[in-house]
Amino acid sequence: MITIRSILFNLLFYLNLAVLLIAALPTLMMPRRAIIGMAKLWGRTTLWLLRFVCHIDVEWRGLEKLPPGGILVAAKHQSTWETFALLTLFPDPTYVIKRELMWLPLFGWYTRHGGMIPVDRGAGKAALSGMIGDARLALTEGRQIIIFPEGTRRPAGAAPNYKFGVAHLYAAAGVPCVPVALNSGLFWPRRRFLRFPGTIRVEILDPIPPGADRDTFFAKLQDEIETATARLIAEGRMA
């Protein structure tokens, strides 16, 4: 049954995405908020499909801890799930994404129009400088910058592999950083088509105020995300 439900979900997931990509074409001639609204619709409809088809629900914890206005959000990255689900939490989100995604037809157009923050991983210090400049601009507009500190998806329970770029971004941003722990990889494993029923748990942790030195911040961020994520994974495996 899990296999059948997973196949059905994947078909509906890509069909839904294709329909929304076409339906969103008029937003390219509208203010940025229009495409952000379509992105949130993608997130909400996909969460509904997961619940209806795969029996995968979500439990949000600590939403009251989210500060208003421009913030930095550093989230654990285990799955494709958080790339759309986290969109639904914020009024004007923007992701730090790899530059290659902006080359994709349609999807790339929307990432540009939506003001996503591209990073050229092979450009070294120039990439960092560009990311910080784009992030500062987004923060002046009161946006919420979502970054995955490990840079790529890591299996649930895998050893952490955080990149120091998040610390440079934190130091330059001058805003609170909100750590986010989750266990999505238990139910939507990376590089697999199977979707396992259960409840994805997402925990918003206490914001880290601006002003800490980069090394202290980096150590604190990793410790808090990894400690909470390990607890959420244990809960998910016991359920």
C-alpha positions as CSV (number, residue, x, y, z in Angstrom):
1,M,0.0,0.0,0.0
2,I,2.9,2.4,0.8
3,T,4.2,1.8,-2.7
4,I,0.9,2.5,-4.4
5,R,0.3,5.6,-2.3
6,S,3.8,6.8,-3.1
7,I,3.4,6.4,-6.8
8,L,0.0,8.2,-6.8
9,F,1.4,11.0,-4.7
10,N,4.4,11.5,-7.0
11,L,2.2,11.7,-10.0
12,L,-0.1,14.2,-8.4
13,F,2.9,16.2,-7.0
14,Y,4.4,16.7,-10.4
15,L,1.0,17.3,-12.0
16,N,0.2,19.9,-9.4
17,L,3.6,21.6,-9.8
18,A,3.2,21.7,-13.6
19,V,-0.3,23.2,-13.4
20,L,0.9,25.9,-11.0
21,L,4.0,26.7,-13.0
22,I,1.7,27.4,-16.0
23,A,-0.9,29.2,-13.9
24,A,1.7,31.5,-12.4
25,L,2.9,32.9,-15.8
26,P,0.9,36.1,-15.3
27,T,2.6,36.8,-12.1
28,L,5.8,37.6,-14.0
29,M,4.1,40.9,-14.9
30,M,2.9,41.5,-11.4
31,P,4.6,42.7,-8.2
32,R,6.8,40.1,-6.4
33,R,4.1,39.3,-3.8
34,A,2.1,37.6,-6.5
35,I,4.6,34.8,-7.2
36,I,5.3,34.4,-3.5
37,G,1.6,33.8,-3.1
38,M,1.7,31.1,-5.8
39,A,4.7,29.5,-4.1
40,K,2.7,29.4,-0.8
41,L,-0.2,27.8,-2.7
42,W,2.2,25.1,-4.0
43,G,3.3,24.5,-0.4
44,R,-0.2,24.3,1.0
45,T,-1.6,22.0,-1.8
46,T,1.4,19.7,-1.5
47,L,0.9,19.4,2.3
48,W,-2.7,18.5,1.6
49,L,-1.7,15.9,-1.0
50,L,0.7,14.3,1.5
51,R,-2.0,14.2,4.2
52,F,-4.7,12.9,1.9
53,V,-2.7,10.4,-0.2
54,C,0.2,9.3,2.0
55,H,-1.2,9.9,5.5
56,I,1.7,12.2,6.3
57,D,0.7,15.0,8.7
58,V,2.8,17.8,10.2
59,E,3.1,19.1,13.7
60,W,4.5,22.6,14.0
61,R,6.0,23.5,17.4
62,G,7.2,26.9,18.7
63,L,5.5,29.0,16.0
64,E,5.0,31.7,18.7
65,K,8.8,32.1,18.8
66,L,9.0,33.6,15.3
67,P,9.9,37.3,15.4
68,P,8.1,39.7,13.1
69,G,9.8,41.4,10.2
70,G,13.2,40.6,8.6
71,I,14.9,37.6,10.1
72,L,17.4,34.8,9.2
73,V,16.0,31.3,9.4
74,A,18.5,28.4,9.5
75,A,16.8,25.1,9.0
76,K,17.8,21.4,9.0
77,H,17.7,20.0,5.5
78,Q,16.7,16.3,5.2
79,S,14.2,16.3,2.4
80,T,12.5,18.1,-0.5
81,W,9.7,18.6,2.0
82,E,11.1,21.7,3.8
83,T,11.7,23.5,0.5
84,F,7.9,23.9,0.0
85,A,6.5,23.4,3.6
86,L,8.5,26.3,5.2
87,L,7.1,28.7,2.6
88,T,3.7,28.5,4.4
89,L,5.1,29.9,7.7
90,F,6.3,33.3,6.6
91,P,4.7,36.4,5.2
92,D,7.5,37.2,2.6
93,P,10.0,34.4,2.5
94,T,13.1,34.1,0.3
95,Y,15.5,31.1,0.0
96,V,19.2,31.0,-0.4
97,I,19.5,28.7,-3.4
98,K,22.2,27.4,-5.7
99,R,22.5,29.5,-8.8
100,E,21.9,26.6,-11.2
101,L,18.2,26.5,-10.2
102,M,17.8,29.9,-11.8
103,W,18.7,28.5,-15.1
104,L,15.7,26.2,-15.2
105,P,12.8,27.1,-17.6
106,L,9.8,28.6,-15.8
107,F,11.0,27.7,-12.3
108,G,14.2,29.8,-12.7
109,W,12.1,32.7,-14.0
110,Y,10.0,32.6,-10.8
111,T,13.0,32.3,-8.5
112,R,14.4,35.5,-10.1
113,H,11.0,37.4,-9.9
114,G,10.5,36.1,-6.4
115,G,13.8,37.6,-5.3
116,M,15.5,34.4,-4.2
117,I,19.1,34.7,-3.2
118,P,21.5,32.8,-5.6
119,V,24.8,31.4,-4.6
120,D,27.5,30.3,-7.0
121,R,29.2,27.5,-5.0
122,G,32.3,27.6,-7.1
123,A,32.9,31.4,-6.8
124,G,34.4,31.4,-3.3
125,K,34.6,34.8,-1.6
126,A,32.8,36.5,-4.5
127,A,29.8,34.2,-4.0
128,L,29.7,35.0,-0.2
129,S,29.9,38.8,-1.0
130,G,27.0,38.5,-3.5
131,M,24.9,36.5,-1.1
132,I,25.4,39.0,1.8
133,G,24.6,41.9,-0.5
134,D,21.3,40.3,-1.7
135,A,20.4,39.3,1.9
136,R,20.9,42.8,3.2
137,L,18.6,44.1,0.5
138,A,15.9,41.5,1.3
139,L,16.1,42.4,5.0
140,T,15.6,46.1,4.3
141,E,12.3,44.9,2.7
142,G,11.4,43.0,5.9
143,R,11.8,39.5,4.3
144,Q,12.5,36.2,6.0
145,I,15.7,34.6,4.6
146,I,15.6,30.8,4.8
147,I,19.0,29.1,4.5
148,F,20.0,25.4,4.9
149,P,23.3,25.6,6.7
150,E,24.5,22.2,5.4
151,G,23.9,23.3,1.8
152,T,22.3,20.1,0.7
153,R,20.0,17.4,2.0
154,R,21.4,15.0,4.7
155,P,19.7,11.7,5.6
156,A,17.9,11.6,8.9
157,G,20.5,10.7,11.6
158,A,23.5,11.4,9.4
159,A,26.5,13.2,10.8
160,P,26.1,17.0,10.4
161,N,28.1,18.9,7.8
162,Y,27.5,22.6,8.4
163,K,29.1,25.2,6.2
164,F,30.5,28.4,7.8
165,G,28.7,30.6,5.3
166,V,25.7,30.8,7.6
167,A,27.9,32.4,10.2
168,H,29.1,35.1,7.8
169,L,25.5,35.8,6.8
170,Y,24.5,36.1,10.4
171,A,27.3,38.5,11.2
172,A,26.5,40.7,8.3
173,A,22.7,40.6,8.7
174,G,22.3,42.1,12.1
175,V,19.0,40.4,12.7
176,P,17.9,37.4,14.9
177,C,18.6,33.9,13.5
178,V,15.9,31.4,14.1
179,P,17.1,27.7,14.2
180,V,14.6,25.1,12.9
181,A,14.9,21.4,13.7
182,L,12.8,18.7,11.9
183,N,12.5,15.0,11.1
184,S,11.1,15.1,7.5
185,G,13.7,12.6,6.3
186,L,12.0,9.8,8.1
187,F,8.9,10.1,6.0
188,W,10.2,11.7,2.7
189,P,13.7,10.2,2.4
190,R,16.1,11.9,-0.1
191,R,16.6,10.2,-3.4
192,R,13.7,7.7,-2.8
193,F,10.2,7.8,-4.2
194,L,8.6,6.1,-1.2
195,R,6.6,8.3,1.2
196,F,6.0,6.8,4.7
197,P,2.9,7.6,6.8
198,G,3.4,9.4,10.0
199,T,3.8,12.9,11.4
200,I,6.6,15.2,10.4
201,R,7.6,17.3,13.4
202,V,9.1,20.7,13.0
203,E,10.3,22.7,15.9
204,I,11.1,26.4,15.9
205,L,13.8,27.0,18.4
206,D,14.7,30.1,20.4
207,P,16.0,32.9,18.2
208,I,19.7,33.7,18.5
209,P,20.0,37.5,19.0
210,P,22.3,39.4,16.7
211,G,25.7,40.4,17.9
212,A,27.4,37.2,18.8
213,D,30.8,36.5,17.3
214,R,30.8,34.1,14.3
215,D,32.5,31.2,15.9
216,T,30.2,31.3,19.0
217,F,27.1,31.6,16.8
218,F,28.2,28.8,14.5
219,A,28.8,26.4,17.4
220,K,25.5,27.3,19.1
221,L,23.5,27.0,16.0
222,Q,24.7,23.6,15.1
223,D,24.4,22.3,18.7
224,E,20.8,23.5,19.1
225,I,19.6,22.3,15.7
226,E,21.3,18.9,16.0
227,T,20.2,18.3,19.6
228,A,16.5,19.1,18.8
229,T,16.6,17.2,15.5
230,A,18.0,14.0,17.2
231,R,15.1,14.2,19.7
232,L,12.5,14.7,16.9
233,I,14.0,11.7,15.0
234,A,13.8,9.6,18.1
235,E,10.1,10.6,18.5
236,G,9.3,9.8,14.9
237,R,10.9,6.4,15.1
238,M,9.0,5.5,18.3
239,A,5.6,6.6,16.9
